[in-house]
Amino acid sequence: MRASGFFISTQKEAPAEAEVASHKLMLRAGLIRRLAAGIYTWMPLGLRIVRKVEAIVREEMDRAGALELAMPVVQPAELWQESGRWSDYGPELLRFKDRHQRDFVIQPTSEEVITEIARAELRSYRQLPLHLYQIQTKFRDERRPRFGVMRGREFVMKDGYSFHADHADLEREYRNMYDTYTRIFTRLGLGFRAVAADPGAIGGTGSHEFHVLADSGEDAIAFCAGSGYAANVELAEAVAPTGERASPSQAMKEVATPGKTRCEDVAELLGLPLTRTVKAIAVIREKADAGVLGRFALLLIRGDHELNEIKTQKILGDFRFATEEEIRNTLKCRSGYIGPVSDALFALYADRAVAAMSDFICGANKEGYHLTGVNWGRDLTELSPPFIADIRNVVSGDPSPDGQGALEICRGIEVGHIFQLRTKYSTALKAMFLDEKSAARPMEMGCYGIGITRIVAAAIEQGHDERGILFPAAVAPFEVCLVPIGYRKSDPVKSAADRLYAELADAGLDVLMDDRDQRPGVLFADMDLIGVPHRLVLSERGLAAGTIEYKSRRDAKPVDVPLAEAAPHVRKQLGKG
């Protein structure tokens, strides 16, 4: 490709609304252009990257035995009503009516449509297993789209679905997809980690996320370097403390803490470690019976820990945080000073770490006061499961759940997710098959997604510097750029550049020759900005010496190589020869 015949539209500055590195650099490099909030046009340069990602995904999915199809972007509401997600999915589901006032949706995902295909086409166990996938545009009406294509409303996704006669075969395909995804992200040249995860709104049982590791990642990942254990912090188990709880050594005492509503402030005022404090979080259990304890509940977390809402929901069911009015009605106090020592009736849930504490500090249910020296058994009724539960996020240094070391925390950007859906959708949509005994049974299902366009942003978040993007060669818009200095002014340079350009292309390299009539500094800056990983600079000086200047995008300085060895040298750097 010659730059003079291509569309390169770089910018010196990113628009003010761009927040994260990938958003800024994608706009500056001319990969995308904003049309509306969370909706972007993929420009020719950016689309080349998307197509390279798609090609690797498609090759590995085909290699794994999956079959590609294309499902409609527009889906009838009836299928969503039949599955129950018409009411459950929420406002992210974009709904509209056609001219006949029939309800439709713009697909955010395709479980309903693929299950409808299965129930119409698959009748016998002899037709199973079957794995179908598509690479298709999706739309989710995000409340606050941000970070460019990282959290956009319209995006391209690979979603695959498998159908099986039994759970054992589903597990086989799940392992197949785990291995396939590992190959995909390895080929993409990304630093990534697969982690155990919560299935979330998609449903099902087993679930793994694939994260591109980046400090800017939205998700926290807990991992153990010594064992290979890894899980999303939402799922990672906080192991109960070992050993006996210490016996009480202090009397419970009320102390004045005016204006101190945070555990950090209370600990500082009293000159005690934050780990001695307990924070109480008031919640309302949405589906709890209005019995003796009612719907009001108090959650206890150590002062230096954070509540894990997903874990908590699994213990309590659906819940919400209590209002100030609800707190006052039950505890006769405002939030910031509430605690478990009370004559009021309510459900009390303590995190495992809190259940092991003695002589701790908590709110006194009296504005401006806290209690010190609080102990289980003496001042509070002893709890037992399920009222002692893992309801916090793990932190660095916690024991690994597999007992093989300590946890560390890193950040990641989710780019892939695989699920064992089991029979959630096949039961709801009556996707049945006849087994060997001619008995009708619901199909076992798996679901496997990859965020195609999100991978582009994640790759940039993982690889960039002050000059621009550091793309892995597998997804870069071009593998190598040839920059002839004075292409339009020097016949020897032009002739040599044209020959080398043809030689590089014949050697199987994806090459961009920057033949634009611009100063060398502009050409170099643009090639660095758009993330071309290898650069060759041809000049009259080099021609006289029989050399060409080579520089990797990640190198500090260029080196001279013989002109005749330019193509083999770049191929070697790319691992192609």
N, C-alpha and C positions, 0 to 999 in steps of 0.2 A: 504494500500500500504506500502510495506517495502522499505526503502530507498536503501537497498543493491540491490534490484531488479529494481530500478527506475533509471532514468538518471538525476542526479543533477550535474550541471557543473557551479559552481560559480566562480567569479573572484574577486580579491582584488581591482583591479583598472579598470576603464572604459576606452575604447579607447579614444584617444585625440579628435576624431571628434565628440564625443557625447557632445551635448550642454546643453540640459535641463535635469531636474532631472529624468523624466520618461525614456528618452533615456539612460542615464547613468545606472540607476538601472535595466532596463530591460536587458541590456547587461551583467551587473555584476551578476544578478540573474540567468542568463542562460535562460531567457524566449524567447529571439530571437537571431538570428545570421544573420549578414549582408551578403547578396549575391552580391548585386550591389546597386548603389545609389538609395535609396528609395524602395528597394526590400529586404524583410527579410524572413528567414525561421522561422516558429514558432516551437520552440523546445517542447518536451513533456510537460514540466512544464508550458510553456506559453499557449500551446494549451488547457490544462485543464481549464485555465481561460477563454479563448475564448469560449469554449464549454459551460461553465456555463452561460456566458452572453447570448449566443445564446438560451439556454434552457429557460431562463426567458423571453426573447423577444418572443420566439415561443409560450410559454404558454399563455402569455397575448394577443398576436395577435389572436391566436385560440379562446381564451375566448371572444374576441371582435367580432368574427364572420368572420374573414378573412380566406381565404383559401390559403395554401402554394402551390407554383409551383416552377419549376426551369427553368429559361430561359438561352439560350446559352451565353457564354462569348464572342463568336465571332458573330458579327452581319453584315449583308450585307449593303453595302453603299447605296443601293437604298432607304432604309427606311429613312436614314438620309438626303438624297437628297430630298426626298418627303416632309419631315418636314421642310426643310430649314436649318437644323442645320449642314449639311455637310460643308457649307461655314461659318456659324456663330460661330461654337463652338470654333474654334481656334486650336493652336498647342497642347493643352492638349489631344486632340482626337488622339489616336494612330491609324494610318491608315496603311494598308498593302495590297498587292496583292497576290492572290493565284497563283497556277501554270498555271491557265488559264487566268491570268492577269485581274481577276475580283477584284474590290475594296471591302475591308472589314474593319471593325474596331474592336478593343478590347473594350468592353463596359465600358464606364465611368458611365453610367446610362441607364435605359431601357424604357424610355417613348415611343420610337418608336415601340419597339418590343411588349410591352404590348398592345399598341393601335392597332397594326396589328392583335393581337389575338382577341381583342374585336370586330373589324370590321368584322372578319371572323366568329365569334361565336355568337355574340349578335345581334339579329335581331328585337326583340320586347320589348316593355316596360315591358312585363311580365317577362322577364329575368333579369330585373334590380330591385334593385341595386346588384352589384357584387364587391367584394373586393378581389384582389389577391395580394400575396406578395411572396418574395423570400429572402433567405439569401445566398448571392452569392459574388464571387470575382469580384472586379472592378479594372480598371486600368486607371489612369489619368497621362499623361506624364508631370508632374510638371517640370517647368523650373529649379527650384532649390529645390529639395526635401531636407527636413531638419527635425530635431527634431524626428528622428526615425520614428515610425509608426504614429506619430501625423500629419506629413505632408509627408507621403510616396507616392509612385506611385502606388503600388499594395496594396489593402486593402479589407477587408470583410465588406459588408454593407447589412443591411436589407432595401429593397426598396419595398414599397407597393403602389398599385394603385387601386382606386375605380371608378366605373362607375355608373352614375345616370341618371334618366329621367328628373330631374329638379334641379334647384339651391337649393331649400329648402331641398331636400334630401341630396345633397352634404354637405350643412351646418350641417345637422344632423350627418353625418358620420365624418365630420371634428371635431365636438365636441366629438364624440365617440373616435376618435384617440387622441385628446388632453387629455382626461381622461385616455386612455390606456397608453399613453406615461408617464403620471404622475405616474401611478401605476408601470410601468417598472422601472423608475429611482428611485422610492421609494424602490422597492424590491431590486434593485442593491445596496442600501445602500449609495447612493451618495447625497451630498449636491448640489442641482440644482435649476435653476430658468427658467421658461418659459417666453419668451419675444416676443413681436411683432417684426416682421422683414420684410426686403425687400425681395421679391421673387427672385430677381437676374436673372441669366441666365435661370433658369428653367421656369420662366414666371408665369402668373396667377395673382390672386388678393390677397386674404387673405393668411397670412403666419405667422407662429410662429417658433422660434428656441428654443431648449432646451439646456441650458448651464450647464456644471459642473463648479461650482464656484471654482476658483483657481487664486492666485495672478499672476501666470505665463501665464494666458489665453491670447490668441491673440485678443479676442474681448472685447470691453468695453460695459458694460451694464448699462443703466440708470434705476433707480427704485425709487419709492417713498414708504418709509417704512410705511407711514400713510394710504395709500390707496390700495396698491397692484399693482399699475401701474408699468409695466416693459417693456422696449423696447431696442433693440439693438441701440447703439448710432448712427448708420447709419440711423435709422428711427425716433428716438425720436425727437419730435417737440420742438424747442426752442421758447417759448412763447414770443410774442412781449412785450416790456416794457409798463407798464401802465402809465397813467398820461400824461400831456402836455410836449412837448419838451421845454426846457429852451430857452429863447430869447437870441440872440447874446449879448455878453458883451465885446467882444474883436474885434479889427480890424484884418483883415487877414494880416499876415506879413511873409515875406520870411526870413528864418534864415539859417545860414551856418551850415551844419552837415557833414563835410568832413569825408569820410570813414565810415559813419554810415548808413548802408543799412537795418538793422534790427530794428523793432519797439522797441525792448528791449533796444538797444543801443541808439536810438534817445531819448527815454523817460529818460534814465539815464543821457544823456548829458544835456537835458533841465531841469532836476530835476522835472519831472512831472510823474504822474501815467501812467502806461502802458495802462490803460483803457481809456485814453484821445487820444490814437493814433489809426489810421486807416491804415490797410495794403491793398494795391491794388494788385490784382492778374490778370495778363493779360492772356486771353484765346482766342482760335479760335473756333467759333461755326462751326462744321463740315457741317451742312446741312442748314445753314442760307442763305437766298437769298442775292445775292450781290447787295442790294439796297443802299439807302442813308447811312445807318449806317454800311453796310458791315458785314463781319464775325468776326471782331475784337471786343472783349468785355472786360470790366474791372469789376471785382468783388471786392466789398468792405467789409472787415471783420474787426471787432474791433481787436486791437493789441494783446489782450490776448486770442482771440478765434482762432479756426482752421476751415478751409474750410471743408465742408462735400460734397464730390464729388458725392455721390449718390443723395442727395437732389438737388444739382446743376444740375445734368443731367436731372432730372425731369422738371426743369424750362427751361433750355437752349436746351435740346436735347443733342446728342452726341457732345462732345467738347474735346479739348486738350489744354495743356498749350502752350502759345505763345513762339516762339523762340526769342532770343535776337535781331535778325535781324528784325523780325516782330514788336517787341516793338519799336525799333529805327525808323522804317519806319512810324509808326503811331504817336508816342509820342515824337520823336526826343530826346530820352533819354534812358539810360540803366536801367534795372530793379534795384530795390532797392531805386530809387528816383522817381518812377512814382506815379501819383495820378489822381484824377478825374477833377481837375481844369485845363481845356485845351480847346483850340479852335478847336481841332481835332474832327472829327465825329466818334463816336463809341457808342456801346450800353453800358449802365451803369446799373449794378445791385448792390443794396445795401442790406446787411443783415438787418433784422429788428432792431437789436441793433444799427447799424450805422445810420439808418434812424431816430433814436430818439436822436442822439448826437448833441451837439452844441459846438462851440469853439474847434473843434478837430484839430488834427495834421495829416498831410498826406504828401506824396511826392509832390515836386514842379515841377516835369517834367524838372528838371534842375540838372545835376549831382553835388552832394555835397550840395544840399539844400532841405529843407522841408518847408512846410507852417504851420503856427500856426494860431489859431483863425478862422478856416474855418467853415462856416455855410451854411445850406440849405436855399434856397430861395434868400439869398443875394449874396452868392459866387457861389452857385451851383443851378441848376434848381431842383425844388421839383420833387420827383419821386412818382409814385403810382404803385400798383400791376399791372403786375407781376414783375416790376422792383424793388419793395421792396419785399423781399422774405426771407423765412427761408432757409439759405444756410450754416449754421454753425453747428458744433457739440455742443451738450449741455455740460455743465460743472456742477460739484457739486455745489449745492446751487441754481441752476436755478429753477423757479417755475415748479411744475409738470403740464403737459398738462391737467390733469383732475381737476386742481384747488384745490387739497386736501393736499398740502404741498410742500416740496422742494425735488428736485432730489438728489440722491446720485449716485456715480459711483463705480462699482466693475468690476472685470475682470472675464471672463468666457471662457470655451472651448466648442465650439459647438459640440454636439454629436447627436443631432436629429433635424429634420426640417420637418414641415408639410406645405403643400401648397394647396390652392384651384386653381387647374390648369384651371378650367372652360372648355372652348371648344377650347383652343389653339391647342392641338394636334389632337383632334377628328375632327376639321374642316380641318386642314392641311392634315390629312391622311384619311379623308372621313369615319370616324367611325360613321355611322348613325344608327338610330333605328326608328321603326314605333311607334308612340304614339297611344293613345286611338282612335284617329280619322284617323288612318292610314296615318298620315303625317310624312314624313321623317325629323328627327331632329338630330343634333350632340349631342353626349353624353356629359354630364357634368362629369368632371374628378377631382379626388383628388390625391395627391402624398404625400407619407409619408416615410421618410428615417431615419435610425439610423446607425451611424458609429460603427459597432461591435468592430473592432479592435482598433478604436480610443478611445472607452470607457475604454479599459484596460490602455492605457497611461494616459487618463484623471483621472482615479481613483488614479493612482500613483502620478500625479501632485497634486492632492488634499490631498493625504495621504502618507507622508514619513517623515523620520527623519534621524539623522546621522547614524543610524544602518541599514537602509534599507526601505523596503516598508511597508505601513500600509494599507493592503487591507481590505475592508469590508468583513465580513464572507461570504456573498452571492457569491462573485466572487473570493475569495482566492483560490489558488490551492488546499489547504486542509483546513478544518475547525480547526483541532487540530493536533498538533504533539506530539507524545510520545517519550521522549528522555530517554532511560534507560542508566544509567551510568555504564560502565563495562559490557555491554551486552555479550561480547564475552569472558569475564574473570570470571564472577560470575554466577554460576548455579542458585542461588536463584533469582538474578536479572533477568536472562534470562527467567526462568520459570514464574515469576510474570508478566514480561513484555508481554510474549506471551498470558497469560490469560487475561490481561487487554486490550491488542490490540484487541482480539476477542470480549471482552465485549463492547468496544467502538464501534466497527463495528456493533455488534448486536443491539446497541442502536440507530443505524441510523446515526452515525457520520462519516464524511469523514475524516479519520485519516491517518496520515503518521507516521509510527514508524521508527525513525532514528537509525537503528541497525548497522550503519557503524562503522568500527574500527578506530575511530578518537578521539582526545582529546575532553572533554566536551566543552571547549571554542570554538572549531571549529564547533561543532554541534549546539551550541546555536547561534553562529554568522550566520551560514547558514540559520537557521530557521527564524531568525530576518530579514535577507536580503530578503528572498523570500516572506515574508509577511504573514506567517501563524499566524492567530489572537489569537490562544490559545495554551498554551504549558503546558505539564505535564512532570515532571522530576522524574524518579524513581531511587532510590539509595538504597544501603545496609543500610545506616543510616535511611532512611525513612521506609524501610521494618521493621526494628527493632522496630520503633515507631508506625508502622501501619498507616503511612501517606504517601502522595505524594505531591510534590511541584507543585502548580498551579500558572501560571502567564499569564495575558492577555498581548498581544503585546504592548498595550498602558499603562500598569501599570509600575510604577517605581520599585516596589519590588514584589517578589513572596510571596505567603502564603501557609501554609500547610493545606491540607484537608484530612480527613480520606480516606484511600485507597479504602474502600468499596463504598465511595460516589463520586469517581472520575467521572464516566460517568454521573450520575445525575447532578453533579455540572457544568460540561461543557455544558450539554444540557440546564441548566437554564441560563447560561451566553449567550448562543446562542438564547435564547427565544423559546426553543423547549419543555420546560417542567418545 
